[in-house]
Amino acid sequence: MALLIYTDDAADERLDDFRELTTADRRPDRPGGRGFVIAEGTVVVRRLLTSRYRVRSLLGTERRLAELAPELAAVDVPAYVAPAEVMAKVIGFHLNRGVLAVADRVPRPSAEEVVEDARLLAVLEGVGDHENLGAMFRNAAALGVDGVLLGPGCADPLYRRSVRVSMGNVLRVPFASVPEWPSWLNRLRDKGFRVAALTPRADAIDLRALPGEVGPRIAVLVGSEGHGLTEEAIASADLAVRIPMSSGVDSLNVATAAAVAFYELAGRAGSSEAGGEARQVMGRG
């Protein structure tokens, strides 16, 4: 059971894991970064507490920690209770959600492991905005994507803003970095995937014109927010698909576009019984 520890001292050294998140957001590639996974708000903290990531401690107001009582009863970690104004001094900004949790990272699965039992995959190239990436993971979990593969130029899914925007779903949807790009897409093809590149190009196939079943396994290839997919990535795909849009609108936000493709293509994959973690979480079979 979590140990509740009350403190009103913003200089309390036991709170150092949470300190100054605005300037040292604990990314391992930044000065002072320690690579922690940071969850904000009761919904996301709850998902962290029930994930495979080992929680180090929590910091929250009494009210928010009380909302997490059932989950805290199952973990043996310190939970620091502090007034909102003390929390703001520690983390460097006012946290409207009232609770944070910090966890250690765990080893990522390999790309091969993510692919193994998947039926529908998202494969990303150059998605560098943390909020778009977080939204993509939320959409992936909601729409039955079994795993996410990260090509070059992608942001860190475990960065604080990505975790928050995903509503904690980056902790649930398996993801891995792709070792070679774009040649690794051939490995997907060898495993029975059809790779569908999402692009606004006029010569791409209208999503609504695709046949009822595209293939037993589908990988949706999605590119960067500004420039989209590289020509090399599109050339490595089996087909290029586009979302038809009304006159005068030439593109969608990348996370929105991906959600449309996920929804449309999830129903076009074969009826394989293979199921990854994300589909199990969402109750799909």
C-alpha positions in Angstrom: 0.0 0.0 0.0 1.3 3.5 -0.9 2.6 5.5 2.0 1.1 9.0 2.3 3.7 11.6 3.3 2.5 15.1 4.0 4.8 18.0 3.2 4.5 21.8 2.7 8.2 22.4 2.0 8.9 23.1 -1.7 12.6 22.5 -1.0 12.0 19.0 0.3 14.7 16.9 -1.4 12.3 13.9 -1.6 10.4 15.8 -4.3 13.5 16.2 -6.6 12.1 13.8 -9.2 9.4 16.3 -9.9 11.5 19.5 -9.8 11.4 22.2 -12.5 9.7 20.2 -15.2 9.5 23.2 -17.5 13.3 23.5 -17.9 14.5 19.9 -17.3 11.7 17.8 -18.5 13.6 14.6 -17.7 14.2 13.6 -21.3 17.4 11.5 -21.4 18.8 13.5 -24.3 18.7 16.9 -22.5 21.0 18.3 -19.9 19.8 17.1 -16.5 17.4 14.6 -18.1 17.0 11.3 -16.3 14.6 9.6 -18.7 11.7 9.3 -16.3 8.2 8.6 -17.4 6.0 11.4 -16.0 2.2 11.0 -15.8 -0.1 14.0 -15.1 -3.7 13.8 -13.9 -5.7 11.0 -12.3 -6.6 9.2 -15.5 -3.0 9.0 -16.8 -1.5 8.3 -13.4 -4.0 5.5 -12.9 -2.8 4.0 -16.2 0.8 4.3 -15.2 0.1 2.6 -11.9 -1.4 -0.4 -13.7 1.3 -0.5 -16.4 4.6 -2.4 -16.6 6.5 0.8 -15.7 7.9 0.8 -12.1 6.5 3.8 -10.3 9.0 5.6 -8.1 6.7 8.1 -6.3 3.7 10.3 -6.6 3.0 14.0 -5.8 -0.5 15.4 -5.5 -3.1 17.3 -3.6 -5.0 15.3 -0.9 -8.1 15.4 -3.0 -6.5 13.9 -6.1 -4.6 11.2 -4.3 -7.9 10.2 -2.6 -9.4 9.6 -6.0 -6.5 7.1 -6.7 -7.0 5.2 -3.4 -7.9 1.8 -5.0 -4.8 1.9 -7.2 -2.6 3.2 -4.4 -3.7 0.3 -2.2 -1.9 -2.1 -4.6 1.5 -0.4 -4.8 4.3 0.1 -2.3 5.5 3.6 -3.2 5.7 7.0 -1.4 2.8 9.4 -2.3 3.7 12.9 -1.3 0.7 15.1 -0.3 1.2 18.8 -0.8 -0.9 21.9 -1.3 -1.3 23.1 -4.9 0.8 26.2 -4.4 3.7 24.0 -3.1 3.4 21.7 -6.1 3.6 24.7 -8.4 6.8 25.8 -6.8 8.3 22.4 -7.1 7.4 21.6 -10.7 7.6 25.1 -12.0 4.1 25.7 -13.1 0.5 25.4 -11.8 -0.8 21.9 -12.5 -4.5 22.0 -13.0 -4.8 18.2 -12.8 -3.4 18.1 -9.3 -1.3 14.9 -9.3 1.9 13.6 -10.9 3.6 10.2 -10.9 7.2 9.4 -11.9 8.3 6.0 -13.1 11.5 4.4 -14.5 11.6 3.5 -18.1 11.7 -0.2 -19.1 13.4 -1.8 -22.0 11.5 -1.4 -25.3 10.5 -4.4 -27.3 12.2 -4.9 -30.6 10.5 -4.1 -33.9 10.2 -7.8 -34.5 8.4 -8.4 -31.2 5.9 -5.6 -31.9 5.1 -7.0 -35.4 4.9 -10.6 -34.3 1.2 -10.9 -33.5 -0.1 -7.7 -34.9 -2.8 -7.4 -37.6 -2.8 -3.6 -37.9 0.3 -1.4 -37.4 1.1 2.3 -37.5 4.5 3.1 -39.0 5.6 6.6 -38.5 8.3 8.7 -40.3 9.3 12.1 -39.1 6.5 12.7 -36.6 8.5 15.1 -34.4 5.8 17.0 -32.5 5.2 15.5 -29.1 1.5 16.4 -28.9 0.8 15.0 -32.4 2.6 11.9 -31.4 0.6 11.6 -28.2 -2.7 12.1 -30.1 -1.6 9.4 -32.6 -1.1 6.9 -29.8 -4.5 7.8 -28.3 -6.1 7.2 -31.7 -4.2 4.0 -32.2 -5.4 2.6 -28.9 -9.0 3.7 -29.6 -9.2 2.3 -33.1 -7.5 -1.1 -32.7 -4.0 -0.5 -33.8 -1.8 -3.3 -32.4 1.5 -1.5 -32.3 3.5 1.5 -33.5 6.9 1.4 -35.3 9.0 4.6 -35.2 11.1 5.5 -38.2 13.6 8.3 -38.4 12.8 11.8 -37.0 10.1 10.7 -34.6 9.8 12.3 -31.2 10.0 10.3 -27.9 6.6 8.8 -27.1 7.5 8.8 -23.4 8.1 12.5 -23.2 5.8 14.1 -20.7 3.6 16.0 -23.2 3.2 12.9 -25.3 2.2 10.8 -22.4 -0.3 13.5 -21.3 -1.9 14.0 -24.7 -2.2 10.3 -25.3 -4.1 10.0 -22.0 -1.6 7.4 -21.0 -2.1 5.2 -24.0 1.7 5.3 -24.9 2.0 3.1 -21.8 -0.4 0.5 -23.3 0.3 0.4 -27.0 3.5 -1.5 -27.9 6.1 0.6 -29.8 9.6 0.1 -31.1 12.1 1.9 -33.3 12.8 0.6 -36.8 16.5 -0.3 -37.2 16.8 0.4 -41.0 14.8 2.8 -43.0 13.0 2.4 -45.3 14.4 -1.0 -46.2 12.9 -2.5 -43.0 9.5 -2.1 -44.7 10.4 -5.1 -46.7 10.5 -7.2 -43.5 6.8 -6.2 -43.0 6.0 -7.4 -46.5 7.8 -10.7 -45.8 5.6 -11.2 -42.8 2.4 -10.8 -44.9 1.8 -7.1 -44.4 0.6 -4.7 -47.1 2.1 -1.3 -46.5 -0.3 1.6 -47.2 1.3 5.0 -47.4 -0.9 7.9 -46.4 -0.4 10.9 -48.7 -2.4 13.7 -50.2 -1.0 13.1 -53.6 -3.6 13.2 -56.4 -2.6 9.9 -57.9 -3.1 8.0 -54.6 -6.0 5.7 -54.2 -9.1 7.1 -52.4 -9.5 5.2 -49.1 -13.1 4.7 -49.9 -12.3 3.0 -53.2 -10.2 0.2 -51.6 -11.6 -3.3 -51.8 -13.4 -4.8 -48.9 -10.3 -6.7 -47.7 -6.9 -5.1 -48.4 -5.0 -8.0 -46.9 -4.6 -10.2 -43.8 -2.2 -7.7 -42.2 -1.9 -3.9 -42.8 0.7 -1.4 -41.9 -0.4 2.3 -42.2 2.6 4.5 -43.1 2.3 8.1 -41.8 4.7 11.0 -42.4 5.7 14.2 -40.8 3.4 17.1 -40.0 4.8 19.5 -42.6 6.2 17.5 -45.5 4.5 14.2 -45.2 6.3 11.0 -46.2 9.5 11.0 -48.1 9.5 9.8 -51.7 11.7 6.9 -50.6 9.1 5.8 -48.0 6.2 6.1 -50.5 8.1 4.1 -53.1 8.7 1.4 -50.5 5.0 1.0 -49.8 2.6 -1.4 -51.6 0.1 1.3 -52.3 -0.4 5.0 -51.7 -3.8 6.0 -50.2 -5.4 9.4 -49.6 -8.3 10.9 -47.7 -10.7 12.7 -50.0 -11.4 16.2 -48.9 -13.7 19.1 -49.7 -12.6 21.7 -52.1 -10.3 24.3 -50.6 -8.9 22.0 -47.9 -5.6 20.3 -48.9 -4.6 18.5 -45.7 -5.5 17.4 -42.1 -3.5 17.4 -38.9 -1.4 14.3 -39.0 -3.0 12.7 -36.0 -6.5 13.3 -37.4 -5.5 11.9 -40.8 -4.0 8.9 -39.1 -7.2 8.3 -37.1 -9.3 8.3 -40.3 -6.9 5.8 -41.9 -6.8 3.6 -38.8 -10.6 3.5 -38.7 -11.0 2.8 -42.4 -8.2 0.2 -42.7 -9.0 -1.6 -39.5 -12.1 -3.0 -41.2 -10.1 -3.9 -44.4 -7.7 -6.2 -42.7 -8.3 -10.0 -42.7 -10.1 -11.7 -39.9 -6.9 -13.0 -38.2 -7.2 -14.0 -34.6 -3.8 -12.5 -33.9 -4.1 -9.8 -31.2 -1.6 -7.5 -29.7 -1.7 -5.6 -26.4 -3.5 -2.6 -27.8 -6.4 -4.8 -29.2 -6.7 -6.7 -26.0 -6.9 -3.5 -24.0 -9.7 -2.2 -26.2 -11.6 -5.5 -26.1 -11.1 -6.4 -29.8 -10.7 -10.0 -30.9 
